[in-house]
Amino acid sequence: MHRMMAVSMSLILKQKNDGEIAKMIDAFLETQKPLAAKLFDRRYYYNETVRDISAKLGISENKATKQLSKLRKELKRYLTERGISLE
């Protein structure tokens, strides 16, 4: 993950308690497959390692890493389209 995206994702997730952003993130996750939403929750809300997440969900670390990268890009686009800047 690019450092800027990591910092931006951290800031956005810290602001999740802000009702509007929380609703946007939750709405985004509802559009995802259940496995993808679990990956995202475990990694960014519970701060679990990719290794632990992949073991718990029965998938490879590589698959988990790729899926998380895809989710970050999609979330960035989703939030940007709704007026939340990550830059």
Number of C-alpha atoms within 10 A of each C-alpha: 11 8 8 11 15 12 14 16 17 14 12 20 16 13 13 17 11 11 9 11 17 16 13 17 16 13 12 16 18 12 10 12 9 11 13 18 18 14 21 22 14 16 17 15 13 9 11 15 13 19 14 13 20 18 13 9 12 10 13 13 16 12 12 23 16 10 15 20 15 13 19 16 12 13 17 20 15 16 17 13 10 11 9 14 12 15 9
